[in-house]
Amino acid sequence: MLKSVAFIIYYQKETIFSMNAIAAALETDKTTRSVDIIFIREKNRLLKEINSVLKTHEIVIIGFSIFTTQFWEISEIIKKIRKKYRNKVIIIAGGPHPSGMPKQTLNLGVNVVFIGESEKSIIKFIKQLQKGAIYQDIKGIASFNQDKTFIYNKKDYIIDLNQFPPFPLLNTRFGTIEITRGCPYLCHFCQTPFIMGVNPRYRNIKTICKYIKLMKKENLTDIRFIAPNAFSYGSIDGKSVNIEKLENLLSEVRNIIGAEGKVFFGSFPSEVRPEHVNDNTLELIKQYTDNENIIIGAQSGSQRMLDFCHRGHKVKHIYEAVKKTIQRGLEANVDFIFGLPNERKKDRHTTLQVMKDLIEIGAKIHAHTFMPLPNTPFARSSVTKIDKTTRSFLKEYNFRGYVYGNWNKQEKLGNKISELLRNNLNN
């Protein structure tokens, strides 16, 4: 007889999309469909809820998805859970930070780390628990065995997005739809290609529309998509634009939700690459979407830095993208990162000049401070303090309404992350 299992999901704003995917995956299997899934947002409620769930279930799993910026908050919660409940619960973790630093995450008191995309591995894991069987040999997880030996099982498969819903339907949590996974560009500051792979995979239009129709039945007609580069949807290599596929997607979505619905594409929570912003892609945005803006990933105004970061586009593409976007009556929000590794005074000066130029054209600047992240080529890079000239520029143009962002907070976090990685990457 299968053991009764409860899966408590710590359901935070930053990780809603990934946790929706995990809960949805469990619903696709006739065995794991019986798992009681409990979504909890507040940490105080999480600590209290565990006690009542332990009374009604044989196995209680607590799941976290963790960005590196959340590391300290989540580690404190795990400490409290272990102190209060000891080994009565099973704690699992996935997401960017555990995928990049599995051993360190396990040392927090986590039983199992899920590496990268985990739809298949979470199903196998819970089925083993339900049967009372061992799980250490499952592909795509890391754990310690009984003598504290570190076990890391690499995956030998990739996920077909069309086999899994983007959000749970039985444990209903409608939301943003992931349409692309993986990125071919290998930007050295970004975790996406190093965790999800360089070969782009797409949820096909038929499958996407299936879930939009379900949302329409619930009168949920504000549609957003997740993609590392929205305008590359449907292209063979992820580096080109398949304009026919893009139009088919957007026109089908518009047909489903009607004129009263809203479609957002290439804006939050996704962005577009500057070289993909052209008359054709912008025409689709104007014709089918309700965008007021698009988010353009520039990252630096220095060609030397763009090349060093492996961005794969030119500074001229940034100018062209902004000009065309403004001309079509859309707001251009342009991402820049300061303090990148190997950044010199001349690079910063050049970037500030590019930002001034773009502001004069009509753009808004979204400013970021570099933060090293595990499993990226820049993971071991030091964080450079924003210089006086740059700080003054950001402060002045923020006051004038042309620059926004959390660069001060990110600078502080960057230093904490840098120290964290230095202390753990060699362990």
ABEGO torsion letter per residue (X at the ends): XBBBBBBBBBBBAAAAAAAAAAAAAAAABAAAAABBBBBBABAAAAAAAAAAAAAABABBBBBBBBBAAAAAAAAAAAAAAAAAAEAABBBBBBEAAAAABAAAAAAAGBABBBBEBAAAAAAAAAAAAAAGBBAAABBGBBBBBAAGBBBBBBBABBBBAAABBABBAABBBBBBBBABBEBAAGBAABAAAAAAEABBBBBBAAAAAAAAAAAAAAGBABBBBBBABAAABGBAAGABBBAAAAAAAAAAAAAAAEAABBBBBGBOABBBBAAABBAAAAAAAAAABABABBBBBAGBABAAAAAAAGAGBBAAAAAAAAAAAAAAGBBBBBBBBBGBBGBBAAAAAAAAAAAAAAAAAGBBBBBBBBBBBBGBAAAABBBBBBBAAAAAAAAAAAAAGABBEAAAAAAAAAAAAAAAAAAAAAX
